[in-house]
Each structure stands twice: as structure tokens, then as C-alpha cells.
Amino acid sequence: MSVKKKVLENSVFYIFSAMLIQAVGFLLLPIYTRFMTPDDFGIISLINGFVAVFTFIVSFSLYSAAVRFHADYKDDHLKLKKLYSTLVTFIILSNILFFFVSLLFRDQIAKWMFDGIVFFPLVFMALLSLVFVSLHALHQSILQGRQQGKKLVIINLTVFGLTVFLKIIFVVVFRYGAIGFLVAQLTINGLYFFYMIYDLKKQDLFAFGLDKKILKKTLTYSIPLMPHNLSTRLAGLISKVLINQSGTLALVGLYSISMQFASLIDMIQTSVNHAFQPWFFITMNNKDEASKIEIVKLSDFLLIIYSITYMGVGLFSQEIIMIITSQRYYMSWTIIPVLVIGFSIKSIYYFYVNIVLYYKEATKKLFIATLTGSIADILIAYLLIPLLGSLGAALAFILAKFIVVAIVVYICRRFEPVGYSIIKMLGIILPSLGFMFVGLYFSYTKYVSTFYWMNFMYKIMILFIYLGYIYFINRTTINKTIQSGQLKRMLQSKKKHVIKKEDEIIDEEY
């Protein structure tokens, strides 16, 4: 198989597996919420958030180096072996050091980050999981760098399936709650560590040891990437820690359910952007006004589709939560419409960030937006969560997204705004949110914890009124976009762009 076809095949594998895992994870919520309490979910959310953040810290973001330096050493097997051996060995040693330091300061860690959670066995399992998860992530990056997409997807789906199986056994059959959930994760990640060593040794790509020159090069490359990699994850973890400290673990659990549900919007936006971005880059290369007009028209059409998604997720979040979860989780729906506002603002980000990524000079400034947004999220959450609880975390999320978008838009205006109009975009987004909250009036004022058929029918009526409104206002854009075949060209351009991008990478390497 040619390199070009392999890149295309791998991109399809990655997107398919990621969406499948996320979708199945969401569909398992009815099972987990039936057999676990909100406190259990709070414990799991805090521990998994801790592992997600500190994985980058203990590994110094060396996952990126595993992909980048494969390109330099791929034709020299001995150097490639030294690279992988150095990365694996260093991360193991870093984890061991962090593990024992954490044991030494366990009381302080438990107080600062895991208030209300016993150190043994829960936090202790989190520290063990950190060792295996960081190595798991490194192996995934090694496979990605070696263009072994099919193998990577098969491994991911197998690991996911086995983890789900063990979770069901421990949580549903044995009723172990959060402990069972975490034991299942720890068991599979621990077994994966031995598979990783076996897989690398089988290909003669690992021997315990450090190459100081390679370690210096990889750390020099990866450490500057740590702030960007940590930014969004750190803000989410700190919000949960603050909710726990000012409230209860149950509130953390309810907030995590709310965020998981609202994130469906982002999953859709991210998936669409995978197709839109390559088409955008190709169309921008035409360097004419007609192409820019075409970009703006398709962007408006996609934003209309997103606005309908906001309505669906926010307006019917109450009914869906009450269907798929048990009664003790019902109140989690109240935060979802607020989070929807944050993800609606992020829609603007997806369009403008493509301009930043198109211009190489602008790309270097992107970290300013993500880092500033994360710092703002943390500071605002620190101020609001003690006063408003989970609602404070949601408001901090909204304000942080607004700041990120404002910075990205400012960067774009220094290069090429294409023709995008913030006013026009808000003209699509704000009515959607307005209709959504009109539809939620009775849910918030009368039926906050109960399902009522007349309230449900009222929401359906509001939805149809909105659909009529959005079509009437944007009928020209909608009809022309559908008839012009722009969507079809956008999807077709993804394949061309992936191949073109690989050619550019090969040219840069040689």
C-alpha cells in the first residue's frame, strides 16, 4: 500500500473508532447511572480528570516527540530503538518518582484534590493508573507515528470492549460502584503495559535504558508543548475540585453527566470540521473573492445546522436525562442548557481557527488563545463556584470560550478575515438560544424534576416554530447551498487534502 493511501485509510480509522467509542460510552450511561450513585460518578470524574492532566506532566508531553522523531529515525532501526527505549524508560522512571513523592505527600494531595475521597484504595489506584495510562498513551503515539492505523484501531476497540466488559462485571454484577469501575480501568491498563513491552520487544524496538542525547532532544521538543496540552484539561479538573470543595462529590457527579451530555454538540462540530477544514484550505488556495464568498455561504449553512443541534440538545435535555438515567440524576439536566451556550460560542471558534491554521505565521499565536482561555476559566471558576456551585463552573466555561473566540478573531483580523461576520454569526446563534430558553420556561419554573406531557408538547411546538423561523430567514442560503453541491465537494476534498498534506510532509522531511 502506498504512503498516500495509508494516510487516508488511517484518517478514516481514527475518526470512526473515536466516534464509535464516544457513542457507545454515552449509550452505557443508563447502565452506569442505575448501578452507581452520583457520589460514585463524582469520584470517577475527579480521578479520571486527575489522570488525564497528570499524564502530560509525568510524561513531559513526550507523546508528541514519539510521533515527530519517528520521521527523523525511521530509516535507522538502531536509532529508532534507542528513541522508543529512551521514551519508555524515562516515563517509567518519572512515574516511579512521582508515585513515591505522592505517597510521601498523600495527606496534602488528598486534602487539595480529593476532598472526601479516601486515599486507600481510591487515590492509590489513581496513582497506579497514572503509571499505566501514561505508557498506554505513549504506545498509541508510537503506533500513530509508524502509520499503523489499522492495528491501533483494533487495539483501541479491543481495550475499550474489555474495559466495558469488566466495568459491567464489577459495577452491575458485583455492585462495587466507583471502586469496581476504577479497578476495571486499572486492570486493563495494567495488562496493556505488558502487551506494549511484548509488542515493542517483538519488533526489537525496546531495551531498558536511556540515551542522553535523544532524551535531551525529545524533552526540548516536548516541554514547550505542555502548556497547550494541559490548558483545557487543567481547567476542567480544577472546576471539579472546586465544586467538590464547596459542595459535594454528588454535585461533581451531576456536573460530569451534564458536561458529557452537552459535549455531544462538540462531537458533531468536531466531526464536521474534519471535513470542512481540508475543503477550506483548498478553497482558500484559489486566492479569489468568489472562493471566499463560497466559504462564507457554506459556513453560514453549517452554523444553521449547528443551531438546530443546540436546540435539540438543550431543549430536550430534561426528557432525555429522565429517560436514560435514574431519578437521583434528574437534576443534572438543569446545567446542560447553560453549557450549550458555551459550545455555541465555540462554533464561531471552529470557523475562525481554520483561518489561523491556514496561515503559518498565525498558527504560532494560537497557544495565546487557548492558554489565556484556560487561565480565565480557572480564575472565574475560583470566584463563582463557591457562590453558585455547578452553575458557576458552567458560567466560567462560557466566559472562557468567549475570551478564546475573541482572541482568535483578533488574530484573524491581522491576517485574512475571509468575509466572516461575528454579527451575522450571532444572528444565527442567539435566536436559537433564545427559542431554547423560551421552550425551557416551564421546565425551569414548574416541572424542574418531573416529566409532564404538555410541557414536552410545548417544546416540540417551539422547535417547529424555530425551524420555520430559521428556514424563512435563511431560505436563500439553505436552498443555494443544497443545490450548489458544496457539501459534496467539501466531503470529496478531504481525501485530496489528506494526500496533499502527506506530500508536503514528505517534501519537508527530505
Residue pairs with C-beta under 8 A, 6 or more apart in sequence:
1 9
3 147
3 502
3 506
4 498
4 499
4 502
4 503
6 147
6 149
7 147
7 498
7 499
7 501
7 502
8 495
8 498
8 499
9 149
9 150
10 147
10 149
10 150
10 152
11 149
11 494
11 498
13 149
13 150
13 152
13 153
14 149
14 152
14 153
15 271
15 274
16 153
17 153
17 156
17 157
19 267
19 271
20 157
21 156
21 157
21 160
22 267
24 160
24 164
26 260
26 261
26 264
28 164
29 257
29 260
29 324
29 325
30 324
30 325
31 168
31 171
31 172
32 41
32 167
32 171
32 181
33 41
33 257
33 324
33 325
33 326
33 329
34 325
34 326
35 171
35 172
35 175
35 177
36 44
36 171
36 177
36 178
36 181
37 177
37 250
37 253
37 328
38 249
38 250
38 251
38 253
38 254
38 328
38 329
39 178
39 248
39 249
39 250
39 253
40 177
40 178
40 181
40 253
41 178
41 252
41 253
41 254
41 256
41 257
42 240
42 244
42 248
42 249
42 250
42 251
42 252
42 253
42 256
43 117
43 122
43 178
43 182
43 249
43 253
44 178
44 181
44 182
44 253
44 256
45 240
45 252
45 253
45 255
45 256
46 113
46 114
46 117
46 237
46 240
46 241
46 244
46 249
46 252
47 114
47 117
47 122
47 123
47 125
47 126
47 129
47 182
49 233
49 236
49 237
49 240
50 113
50 114
50 126
50 130
50 237
51 126
51 129
51 130
51 133
52 233
52 237
53 230
53 233
53 234
53 237
54 98
54 130
55 130
55 133
55 134
55 137
56 226
56 229
56 230
56 233
57 98
57 226
57 230
58 91
58 94
58 95
58 98
58 130
58 134
59 91
59 94
59 134
59 137
59 138
60 94
60 219
60 222
60 223
60 226
61 222
61 223
61 225
61 226
61 229
62 87
62 90
62 91
62 138
62 218
62 219
62 222
63 137
63 138
63 140
63 141
63 222
64 141
64 221
64 222
64 225
64 229
65 87
65 217
65 218
65 219
65 221
65 222
66 83
66 84
66 87
66 138
66 141
66 142
66 145
67 141
67 144
67 145
68 145
68 221
69 83
69 214
69 217
69 218
69 221
70 80
70 83
70 142
70 145
70 146
71 145
71 505
71 509
73 79
73 80
73 83
74 80
74 146
77 204
79 214
80 205
81 204
81 205
81 206
81 207
82 211
82 214
83 211
83 214
83 218
84 142
84 200
84 205
84 206
85 205
85 206
85 207
85 208
85 209
85 210
85 211
86 209
86 210
86 211
86 214
86 215
86 218
87 138
87 218
88 135
88 138
88 196
88 200
88 206
88 208
89 208
89 209
89 210
90 210
90 215
91 134
91 135
91 138
92 131
92 135
95 130
95 131
95 134
95 135
96 131
98 127
98 130
99 127
99 128
99 130
99 131
102 109
102 127
103 127
106 119
106 123
107 119
109 119
109 123
110 117
110 119
110 123
112 241
113 241
114 122
114 123
114 126
115 241
115 244
115 245
116 244
116 248
116 249
117 123
117 249
121 179
122 178
122 179
122 182
125 182
125 183
125 186
126 182
128 186
128 190
129 182
129 185
129 186
129 189
131 193
132 186
132 189
132 190
132 192
132 193
133 189
135 193
135 196
136 189
136 192
136 193
136 196
138 196
139 192
139 196
139 199
139 200
140 152
140 156
142 200
143 149
143 151
143 152
143 155
144 152
159 188
159 192
162 188
163 184
163 185
163 188
166 183
166 184
166 187
166 188
167 180
167 181
167 184
167 185
169 180
169 184
170 176
170 179
170 180
170 181
170 183
170 184
171 177
171 180
171 181
171 184
174 180
176 183
197 206
200 206
227 367
227 371
228 367
228 370
228 371
230 374
231 370
231 371
231 373
231 374
232 370
232 373
232 374
234 374
234 378
235 373
235 374
235 377
235 378
235 381
235 400
236 259
238 378
238 381
238 382
239 255
239 377
239 378
239 381
239 385
239 393
239 396
239 397
240 252
240 255
240 256
240 393
242 381
242 382
242 385
242 386
242 393
243 251
243 252
243 255
243 385
243 389
243 390
243 393
244 251
244 252
246 385
246 386
246 389
247 389
247 390
251 389
251 390
253 329
254 329
254 331
254 332
254 335
254 390
255 332
255 335
255 390
255 393
257 321
257 325
257 329
257 332
258 332
258 333
258 334
258 335
258 336
258 339
258 390
258 394
259 339
261 313
261 317
261 320
261 321
261 332
261 333
261 336
262 313
262 317
262 336
262 339
262 340
262 342
262 343
263 343
264 313
265 306
265 309
265 310
265 313
265 340
265 343
265 344
266 343
266 346
268 306
268 309
269 306
269 343
269 346
269 347
269 350
270 350
272 302
272 305
273 350
273 354
274 494
275 490
275 491
275 494
276 298
276 299
276 302
276 350
276 354
276 490
277 354
277 357
277 497
278 493
278 494
278 496
278 497
278 498
278 501
279 298
279 489
279 490
279 491
279 493
279 494
279 497
280 295
280 354
280 358
281 354
281 358
281 497
282 493
282 496
282 497
282 500
283 291
283 294
283 295
283 493
284 291
284 292
284 295
284 358
284 418
292 418
292 419
293 419
294 486
295 418
295 419
296 418
296 419
296 420
297 477
297 480
297 481
297 486
298 481
298 486
298 487
298 490
299 351
299 420
300 424
300 428
300 474
300 477
301 477
301 478
301 481
301 486
301 487
303 347
303 351
303 425
303 428
303 429
304 428
304 470
304 474
304 477
304 478
306 344
306 347
307 344
307 428
307 429
307 431
307 432
307 470
308 432
308 466
308 467
308 470
310 340
310 343
310 344
310 429
310 432
310 433
310 436
311 432
311 435
311 436
311 439
311 463
311 466
312 463
313 336
313 340
314 336
314 337
314 340
314 433
314 436
314 440
315 337
315 436
315 439
315 440
315 459
315 462
315 463
316 459
317 333
317 336
317 337
318 333
318 440
318 443
318 447
318 451
319 451
319 456
319 459
320 333
321 329
321 330
321 332
321 333
321 336
322 330
322 333
322 451
325 332
330 449
331 448
331 449
334 444
334 448
335 390
335 391
335 394
337 436
337 437
337 440
338 391
338 394
338 395
338 398
339 394
339 397
339 398
340 433
340 436
341 398
341 433
342 394
342 397
342 398
342 400
342 401
343 401
344 429
344 432
344 433
345 398
345 401
345 402
345 405
345 429
346 401
346 404
346 405
347 425
347 429
348 405
348 409
348 422
348 425
348 429
349 401
349 404
349 405
349 408
351 420
351 425
352 405
352 408
352 409
352 412
352 420
353 366
353 408
355 362
355 412
355 415
355 416
355 417
355 418
355 420
356 362
356 363
356 365
356 366
356 408
356 411
356 412
356 415
357 363
357 366
358 416
359 415
359 416
361 415
362 411
362 412
362 414
362 415
365 411
366 408
366 411
368 407
368 411
369 403
369 404
369 407
369 408
369 411
370 404
372 403
372 404
372 407
373 400
373 401
373 403
373 404
373 407
374 400
376 396
376 399
376 400
376 403
377 396
377 397
377 399
377 400
378 396
380 395
380 396
380 399
380 400
381 392
381 393
381 396
383 392
384 391
384 392
384 393
384 395
384 396
385 392
385 393
385 396
386 392
388 395
409 422
412 418
412 420
428 470
428 474
431 466
431 469
431 470
432 466
432 470
435 462
435 463
435 465
435 466
435 469
438 462
439 458
439 459
439 462
439 463
440 459
442 452
442 455
442 458
443 455
443 459
446 452
446 455
447 455
471 478
481 487
